[in-house]
Amino acid sequence: MSTSARTVFRGSSGELTGKLEMPIGDPKAWALFAHCFTCGKDNAAAGRISRALAAQGIAVLRFDFTGLGESEGEFAATGFSSNVEDLVHAADHLRDQFSAPAVLIGHSLGGAAVLAAASRIPEVRAVVTIGAPADPFHVVGLLGDALPGVEAGEATVSIGGRPFRVRREFLDDIAMQPQCERIAALDTALLVMHSPLDEVVSVNNARIIFDTARHPKSFITLDGADHLLSNRADAGYTASVLAAWLSRYVAAPTATRDLNTDDLADGAVRVAESGPGRLTQQIGTRRHRLTADEPRPIGDDAGPTPYDLLLAALGACTSMTVRMYADRKQWPLERIVVDSRHSRVHAKDCAECETATGMVDRIERDITLIGPLDGDQRAKLLDIADRCPVHRTLRSEVSIHTAAARADRDRG
């Protein structure tokens, strides 16, 4: 489980916009993710891998390079060197606001960029390339028929069905990159991930990167994946293997205690602090698990709040009660949607409340009944909604008895 947050920071030529994928509790490491050529931070593979890593305790910042997506700047005025500068600025941002990145991850040309940037970010302990070219000049192949125009000064290039202006300076920049020397001098652990079926950047590039780099280094083949990791399962596999490999080079995550519910009777619920988050709670019945938390900055936003869960109980009970009645009557009810909101209002503003002073709790429940029902049927189903057991519990007098449990019992 993870949460996303937008962030803005200074890049090589203006403000850059990124997304932070945050794990529950304190991250065990921070990572920078460099997207593929012209892709942007919202590329599907970048998002899926970042979220999967965050779910395993690694905070990830991915961002739009200068001139792409939400970031400022003109794409035509950028090049490989500006991408590397943007990565260094992103690392500075993490160092200033959170913690310096220990991991650099790059997809396609982004992989070449993290190899180039690694020596300029002293805290980096591991570098990961995914479908990366051994030399940035490989990207020239994407320019296609527009290459002569670019060589002549500037031309529009179609990449992934989108037009981009590319200048001669871009070619000059990638032609002068000492990438082989950078890889040979890399002083971090390296993981090279590549698909043997990659038709954009051949797997031979992975061999060159791997053979050039010093140990410690690893190679993992992404069998069956395409260059963009467009299959959700391929992106998930990449993230899970990547996270397992990183465990050798980053600190272990804060332990989360397993919630033991073996001794619970049916109908009983156990809640216990989970470990990493300050307010994060594990919720368990004999067969199911949930998580509760409070939003940031009070909590870690790892799950619904207690009041969210209260509304969920009412909504679920309402929908089930209405469904059972409609099915028994054989009415054409196709679907039920229940929206609920909780608030505190002044008693004087509540016409139906018996309390005359102070504040009262108010729950607003909107029920959508989908299907070819007539007016009488809809009215009856709304009436039935008030008969759901949770609704009745909330409206009735409730006695809550609190007692101290035995402290020597392991309840998770």
C-alpha positions in Angstrom: 0.0 0.0 0.0 1.3 3.5 -0.8 0.2 7.1 -1.2 1.0 9.6 -3.9 1.9 13.3 -3.5 2.7 16.0 -6.1 6.0 17.8 -5.7 7.6 20.7 -7.5 11.3 21.6 -7.5 13.9 23.5 -9.4 15.5 21.7 -12.4 18.1 22.6 -15.0 15.8 25.1 -16.8 12.8 25.9 -14.7 10.5 24.1 -12.3 10.1 20.3 -12.6 6.9 18.5 -11.5 7.1 15.1 -9.9 5.2 12.5 -8.0 6.3 11.0 -4.7 5.2 7.4 -4.0 5.3 7.0 -0.3 5.2 3.7 1.7 3.4 3.2 5.0 5.6 4.5 7.8 9.2 5.5 7.4 10.8 4.5 4.0 13.7 2.0 4.2 15.2 3.9 1.2 14.6 6.7 -1.3 14.8 6.1 -5.0 14.8 8.3 -8.1 13.0 6.9 -11.2 14.0 8.3 -14.7 11.4 7.7 -17.3 12.0 6.6 -20.9 12.6 9.0 -23.8 9.6 11.5 -24.1 7.5 9.3 -21.8 7.0 11.4 -18.7 6.3 10.6 -15.1 2.8 9.3 -15.8 4.0 6.6 -18.1 2.2 3.4 -17.1 5.3 1.4 -16.3 6.9 4.2 -14.3 3.7 4.5 -12.2 3.2 0.8 -11.6 6.9 0.1 -10.7 7.0 3.1 -8.4 3.8 2.2 -6.6 4.9 -1.5 -6.2 8.2 -0.4 -4.8 6.5 2.0 -2.4 4.3 -0.9 -1.2 7.5 -2.7 -0.3 8.9 0.2 1.7 10.9 2.2 -0.9 9.8 5.8 -1.4 10.1 6.8 -5.1 10.3 10.2 -6.8 9.5 10.1 -10.5 9.3 13.4 -12.4 8.9 14.9 -15.9 12.2 15.9 -17.4 12.5 19.5 -18.6 10.0 20.3 -21.4 7.8 17.3 -20.8 4.5 16.8 -19.0 3.9 19.3 -16.3 7.5 20.5 -16.1 8.6 23.9 -17.4 11.0 24.4 -20.3 11.1 23.7 -24.0 11.7 20.2 -25.1 13.6 21.2 -28.2 16.2 23.0 -26.1 16.9 19.9 -24.0 19.2 17.0 -24.4 20.7 14.0 -22.6 22.9 16.3 -20.6 19.9 18.3 -19.4 18.2 15.1 -18.3 21.3 14.2 -16.2 21.2 17.7 -14.7 17.5 17.3 -13.9 18.3 14.0 -12.1 21.0 15.7 -10.0 18.5 18.5 -9.1 15.9 15.9 -8.2 18.4 14.3 -5.9 19.2 17.7 -4.3 15.4 18.1 -3.7 15.1 14.8 -2.0 18.2 15.5 0.1 16.9 18.9 1.2 13.3 17.9 1.9 13.5 14.2 2.8 16.5 12.0 2.4 19.1 11.6 -0.4 18.3 8.8 -2.9 20.2 5.6 -2.3 18.8 4.1 -5.4 18.6 5.3 -9.1 16.2 3.5 -11.5 16.1 4.3 -15.2 13.9 3.0 -17.9 15.2 3.0 -21.5 17.1 6.3 -22.1 16.3 7.1 -18.5 18.5 4.1 -17.7 21.4 5.7 -19.6 20.7 8.9 -17.7 21.0 7.3 -14.2 24.2 5.6 -15.2 25.5 9.0 -16.1 24.2 10.7 -13.0 25.3 8.1 -10.4 28.8 9.5 -9.8 27.3 13.0 -9.0 25.0 11.7 -6.3 27.3 10.4 -3.5 24.6 8.7 -1.5 23.7 6.3 -4.3 24.3 2.7 -3.3 22.5 0.9 -6.2 21.7 1.6 -9.8 19.0 -0.2 -11.8 18.5 -0.1 -15.6 15.5 -1.4 -17.4 15.7 -1.8 -21.1 18.5 0.7 -21.3 20.8 1.4 -24.2 24.5 1.0 -23.7 25.1 4.4 -25.4 22.6 7.3 -25.5 23.3 7.7 -29.2 21.1 4.6 -29.7 18.1 7.0 -29.4 18.9 8.3 -32.9 17.2 5.3 -34.3 13.9 6.7 -33.0 14.2 9.8 -35.2 13.5 7.8 -38.4 12.9 9.8 -41.5 13.2 13.1 -39.6 16.9 12.5 -39.0 18.1 14.5 -42.0 16.0 17.4 -41.0 17.4 17.3 -37.4 20.9 17.1 -38.8 20.2 20.2 -40.9 19.1 22.1 -37.8 15.6 21.2 -36.5 12.7 19.0 -37.3 9.5 17.5 -36.0 9.8 13.9 -34.9 6.8 11.6 -34.2 7.5 9.4 -31.2 4.7 7.2 -29.9 2.2 9.2 -32.1 3.2 12.5 -30.6 5.1 15.3 -32.3 8.4 16.6 -30.7 10.7 19.3 -32.0 14.3 18.0 -32.0 17.4 20.2 -32.8 20.9 19.4 -34.1 22.2 20.2 -30.6 20.4 17.1 -29.3 22.5 14.9 -31.7 25.7 16.7 -30.8 25.0 16.2 -27.1 24.4 12.5 -27.2 27.3 12.0 -29.6 29.8 13.3 -27.0 28.7 11.3 -24.0 31.5 9.2 -22.5 29.0 6.5 -21.4 31.4 3.5 -21.6 33.8 5.2 -19.2 31.0 6.1 -16.8 29.8 2.5 -16.7 33.3 1.2 -16.1 33.8 3.7 -13.3 30.5 3.0 -11.6 31.1 2.6 -7.9 27.7 1.1 -6.9 25.9 -2.1 -7.2 24.3 -2.5 -10.6 21.2 -4.4 -11.7 20.6 -4.7 -15.4 17.1 -5.8 -16.4 16.2 -6.4 -20.1 13.8 -8.4 -22.2 15.2 -10.7 -24.9 12.2 -9.7 -27.0 12.9 -6.0 -26.8 12.5 -4.6 -30.3 13.3 -1.0 -29.5 16.6 -1.5 -27.5 18.1 -4.9 -28.2 19.2 -7.1 -25.4 22.7 -6.8 -26.7 22.8 -3.4 -25.0 22.3 -5.1 -21.7 25.3 -7.4 -22.3 27.5 -4.4 -23.1 26.4 -2.6 -19.9 26.9 -5.7 -17.8 30.3 -6.6 -19.3 31.6 -3.1 -18.9 30.5 -2.6 -15.3 32.5 -3.8 -12.3 31.1 -6.1 -9.6 28.8 -6.2 -7.7 26.5 -6.5 -10.7 23.5 -8.6 -11.6 21.4 -9.3 -14.8 17.8 -10.4 -14.8 15.9 -11.2 -18.0 12.4 -9.9 -18.4 11.0 -12.9 -20.4 8.1 -12.0 -22.6 8.0 -8.3 -21.8 8.0 -5.6 -24.4 10.2 -2.4 -24.2 7.6 -0.3 -22.5 6.5 -3.0 -20.0 3.0 -2.3 -21.2 1.7 -5.5 -19.6 0.7 -4.9 -16.0 2.1 -8.3 -15.0 5.5 -7.6 -16.5 5.7 -4.3 -14.6 4.7 -6.0 -11.4 7.3 -8.7 -11.9 10.0 -6.2 -12.6 9.1 -4.3 -9.4 9.0 -7.4 -7.1 12.3 -8.7 -8.4 13.9 -5.2 -8.2 12.8 -4.8 -4.6 14.1 -8.2 -3.6 17.5 -7.4 -5.2 17.6 -4.0 -3.5 17.2 -5.6 -0.1 20.9 -6.5 -0.2 21.8 -2.8 -0.5 19.3 -0.8 1.5 18.3 -0.9 5.1 15.7 -3.4 6.2 12.2 -2.0 6.7 10.6 -1.4 10.0 9.1 -4.6 11.1 5.3 -5.0 10.9 3.9 -7.5 13.4 1.6 -10.1 12.1 -1.8 -9.9 13.7 -2.7 -13.2 15.4 -6.5 -13.9 15.3 -6.5 -17.6 15.7 -8.2 -17.4 19.1 -11.0 -15.1 17.9 -14.5 -16.3 17.8 -16.7 -15.6 14.8 -18.1 -12.1 15.0 -15.2 -10.8 17.0 -12.7 -8.2 15.7 -9.2 -7.5 16.9 -7.3 -4.2 16.3 -3.6 -3.7 17.0 -0.9 -1.2 16.1 0.9 -2.4 13.0 4.5 -1.2 13.7 5.7 1.2 11.0 3.0 3.9 11.1 2.5 6.0 14.1 -1.3 5.5 14.1 -1.6 2.7 11.6 -3.8 -0.1 12.9 -4.2 -3.7 11.7 -7.8 -5.0 11.9 -8.5 -8.7 11.8 -11.3 -11.2 12.0 -10.7 -14.9 11.8 -10.5 -14.8 8.0 -9.9 -11.2 6.9 -7.5 -8.3 7.3 -8.0 -4.5 7.0 -5.9 -1.4 7.8 -7.0 1.8 9.4 -5.1 5.1 9.8 -5.5 8.8 9.8 -4.6 11.1 6.9 -1.2 12.9 6.8 0.2 14.8 8.6 -1.5 13.2 11.7 -1.1 9.7 10.5 0.4 7.9 7.4 -2.7 7.6 5.3 -2.2 3.9 5.1 -5.9 3.1 5.2 -9.4 4.4 5.8 -10.0 6.4 9.0 -12.2 4.9 11.9 -15.1 7.0 10.8 -14.6 5.9 7.2 -14.9 2.3 8.4 -18.0 3.2 10.4 -19.6 4.7 7.2 -18.5 1.6 5.3 -20.2 -0.7 7.8 -23.4 1.3 7.4 -23.2 1.4 3.6 -22.4 -2.2 3.3 -25.2 -3.3 5.6 -27.6 -0.9 3.8 -26.7 -2.4 0.4 -27.0 -6.0 1.6 -30.3 -5.4 3.2 -31.8 -3.7 0.2 -30.4 -6.5 -2.1 -31.9 -9.3 -0.1 -35.3 -7.7 0.0 -35.3 -6.9 -3.8 -34.2 -10.5 -4.6 -36.9 -11.9 -2.4 -39.5 -9.7 -4.2 -37.9 -10.5 -7.6 -37.7 -6.9 -8.4 -35.4 -5.7 -11.3 -32.8 -4.1 -9.1 -29.5 -4.2 -11.0 -27.1 -2.4 -8.7 -27.0 -0.4 -5.5 -24.6 2.4 -4.7 -24.5 3.9 -1.2 -22.6 7.2 -0.5 -22.3 8.3 3.1 -20.8 11.3 4.9 -20.3 12.0 8.6 -20.2 15.4 10.2 -20.9 17.2 13.5 -23.6 19.8 13.4 -25.3 22.1 16.0 -28.3 20.5 17.6 -30.4 23.6 16.7 -29.7 23.0 13.0 -31.1 19.4 13.3 -34.9 19.5 13.1 -35.3 15.7 13.7 -32.9 15.5 16.6 -34.2 15.1 20.2 -31.1 16.9 21.6 -31.7 20.6 21.8 -28.2 21.9 22.7 -24.6 21.3 21.8 -23.4 19.2 18.9 -24.8 16.1 17.3 -23.4 13.6 14.9 -25.0 13.6 11.5 -24.7 10.9 8.8 -26.0 11.6 5.3 -26.7 8.6 3.2 -27.4 8.8 -0.5 -28.7 5.6 -2.1 -28.7 5.0 -5.8 -30.9 2.2 -7.1 -30.0 1.2 -10.6 -32.6 -0.8 -12.7 -36.1 -0.5 -14.2 -37.9 -0.1 -10.9 -41.2 1.8 -10.6 -41.8 4.6 -8.1 -43.4 2.4 -5.5 -40.6 -0.1 -5.6 -38.0 2.6 -5.2 -39.8 4.1 -2.3 -40.2 0.7 -0.6 -36.5 -0.1 -1.0 -35.5 3.3 0.5 -37.7 2.4 3.5 -36.1 -1.0 3.8 -32.7 0.7 3.9 -33.5 2.1 7.3 -34.0 -1.5 8.6 -30.5 -2.6 8.1 -29.0 -4.0 11.4 -26.1 -1.5 11.5 -28.5 1.4 11.0 -30.7 0.1 13.9 -27.6 -0.2 16.1 -26.5 3.3 15.4 -30.0 4.6 16.2 -30.5 2.6 19.3 -29.1 2.8 22.8 -25.7 1.1 22.8 -23.8 -0.2 25.9 -20.0 -0.5 25.5 -18.3 -2.4 28.3 -14.5 -1.9 28.6 -12.2 -4.3 30.5 -8.5 -4.8 30.8 -7.4 -7.9 28.9 -4.6 -10.2 30.1 -1.3 -8.5 29.3 0.6 -11.7 29.0 -1.4 -13.0 26.1 0.0 -12.5 22.6 -2.8 -10.9 20.7 -0.7 -9.9 17.7 
